[in-house]
Amino acid sequence: MTNPTKYQQSYDFTGFQANNPNSPLPGVQVDIQLEGIEQSIGQTVDALSDVRRSDGALQNGIVTQDSLSLCGPSGPDHDRHGRIGRAGRHG
């Protein structure tokens, strides 16, 4: 699945209202914006369901050996395997 489409506002309602204070918002433009929002949210929900089950856990088989890095993060709070905790600490 491709990444969800990020919603981008394509109409300036504030500008319209400033220039037309006594006119209602243009319905066609409102519909276009709402359709864009609906599409973006729908794609995000679909993408989430690809990785998460309804009980909140990850989908079965989603984490594989290939998806895990053999070289974890490095730094003072990580050991050479990427585990948080005892790296660089004595005692």
N, C-alpha and C positions, 0 to 999 in steps of 0.2 A: 504494500500500500504506500502511496506517496504521502508526503507530509501534508497536513491540513493547510488550507489557504488562509493566510492571515487577513483579517478584515481590514480594509482600507476605506475610510470615508471618502466618497467621491463627489459629494455635494455640500456646499457651504450654506447650511440652514440659517446660521447666524447672520451671514451677509444678506441672505434673502429677506429675513425679517427686518433687518436694519433699513433696507431699501424699500420694503413693502410692508410697513407696520400694520396696515389695516387689511392685509390679504391673508387668507389661510395658507398654511404650508402647501407646496405643490404635491398632491397625492402621489403622482407617478414617481417623483424623486424619493418620497418616503418609502414607497413600496420597494424601490430598487435597493435602498439602504437596508431595509428589513430583510430582504431576500439574501443580501450579502452576509448579514449577521447570521441568519439561519443556516446558510451554507457553511460558514466557518465553524459555528458551534456543532453542527451535525458531523462535519468531518473530524473535529476534535474528539467527539464522543465515539465515533467509529474507530479512530486510531487508538483511543484508550482501551476499548474493548478488545483490541488485538493483543494487548499485553496484560490486561487485568481481567480476572474473573468477576462474576457478580458478587462473590463473597469478599472481594477486596484483595485476594491473594493473586500472585502472578499466574498467568496461564501455565498449564503443565507443559514442560519441555521448553519453555522460553529461554531459560538460562542454561547454556551449554558450555562445555570446556572451551570451545572456540570463541565464545563471547566474553570469557573471562581473561583478563590480561595476566600473563605470567610475571610481568614486571609491574608491581603495584607502585603507588605513589611513594616518593622518597621524602625524607625530611626528618626532623628531630622526633616527631611523634609516630613514625612508622618504622617497622623493621624491614629487612631486605625483602620480605615477602608481601609487603604492603599492609601488614596488620598494624592496627593502632595499638599503642601501649608502651612496650618496654624498650623500644629502640633508643640507644644512647643513654640509657639509665642504668646505674649500677646500684646493687643492693637489694 
